[in-house]
Amino acid sequence: MIHYEDLTEGDSVDLGPISPTAEEVVDFARRYDPQPFHLSDEGAKNTYFGTLAASGWHTAALTMKLMMTGRDEPLASLGSPGFENLRWHKPVYPNDALTARVTVAGKRLSKSRPEMGLVQFAVETRNQHDAVVMSFVSTSMMARREPG
């Protein structure tokens, strides 16, 4: 288990790849983001995308999966109070190979909860062409190995 103490500002890790299939793109869209360009090639034909494209929220969910399961050891995560600066830079298409570069951008001990620290992760999700498709900064509440 990776605890607060195990993370150093500036550390980076590359996670993945993970690839959404066309079926997964459409299933996610039907359930959570039913816009035409996320549901079919026909619905996307005359749009910016031109062909079926994944929801940005699907891209975020895939990135979260990489962050939680893409390491040799899991993070001792206690949840998150939120994220900042979410940007979708480029579309994600079925079968794109996505990787996530996660960098420790900052960390501090919690003032009110000695059993945890707060870690800011700068995240860039890239496709197989090394183009950034999404970025954000996430604050994670992390368990401490030796609280207090």
N, C-alpha and C positions, 0 to 999 in steps of 0.2 A: 504494500500500500504506500502511495506517495503522499506524504504529509507536508504541511506548511513549511517545516524546517528543511525539507529536501529540495525546495525550489529556490533558485537564486535569480535575482533580477538580471535580465539579459539572456538567460537560458532559452534555447529554442528546441523544438522537436517537430519533425515532419511526420505526419500521420497519413495512412491510407495506402493505396487508393480504395475508393468506393465508387461504384457506378450505378446510377439509376437506370432501370430498364424502361422501355416505353410503357409497359403495363403498370409499373410502379408510379411513373409520372402521372398517368391518367387516373389511377386509383387514388393517389394523394389528392389530385385536383378535384375529383368527384366528391371526396369527403371534406376537403378543407378550403379549396380555392378554385371554384368552378368557373373559371374564365375560359372563353373559347380556345385561346391559344395554348392552354394547358390540357385541353381535353381531346384535341385531334389535330392532325395535319391540315385538314380542311378548315377548321376554325382558326388556324394560325396563318393560312396561306397569304392573306392580304394584310398581314400585320408586320410590325417591326421584326418579328421572329422568323416569319416565312415558313416555319415548320414547327411541329410540336416542341414545346419548351417546358422545362420544369418550373414550378412555382418557386419563387424566391424562398418561401417558407419551407418548401421541401429541401432546398439547398441548405437552409439553416438547420433543419432536422438531421440531414445527413452529416453535416459538420459536427453537430452535437454528438452524434453516434461515434464519430471518429475520436472526438475529445474524451469520451467516456470509455471507449473500448479499444482504442487504437494503440495503446501502450502495453508494454510487457506487464506492468503493474497498474492497477486502477488508481485513480486519484481519490484521496480521502475527502471527497466533496461533501459539504453539508448544505448544498444548494447555492442559490445566487440571488442577490437583491436586484440584479438587472444588468443591462448592457447599454453601450453607447455607440453612436456613430455607425449604425448598421447601414451598409451600402451594398447594393447589387450592381456590380460593375459591368458584367457581361452575362448573357443568357447561358443557361445550362441545358444541354440537349440530352436525350436518351443515349446511354452508353458512354457519355463523357466520363473520363477517369479523373475523379476529384481527389485532391490531397489537401491537407490542412497544415499550415505552418503556425504553430502556437508558440508565442514568445511571452515570457514573464516580463511584463512592462512595469510592474511595481508590486510592492507588498507591504503590509503593516499588520501589527497585532491588533486585535479587537480591543477597544477600550472597555467595553461592557461585558464581554464574554471571553474569559481567559482560556477557554478550551478551543478557541479558534483564532485564525488569522484571516485577513482579506488579501486576496491575490488578484491583481489585474492581469488578464491575458489579452494580448493583441493577437487577433486571429486573421489569417488570410487563407481563403479557400481558392485553390488554383485548379485549372483544367489540365488536360494532357499536353497542351501547348504552352504550359507554364504561365498562362494569362490569369490574372486575379479576377475571379468571378464574384467574390463576396468578401467583405471585410467588416470587422466589428471589434470592439473592446468589451470584454466580459469581466465582471467582478465576481469572484467565487469565494464563498466562505469555505475555508479549508480546516480540517481537524488538525490540531497540533499533536505531535507525538508525546510531548511532555508539557501538558497545560500548566500555565502559571509557573 
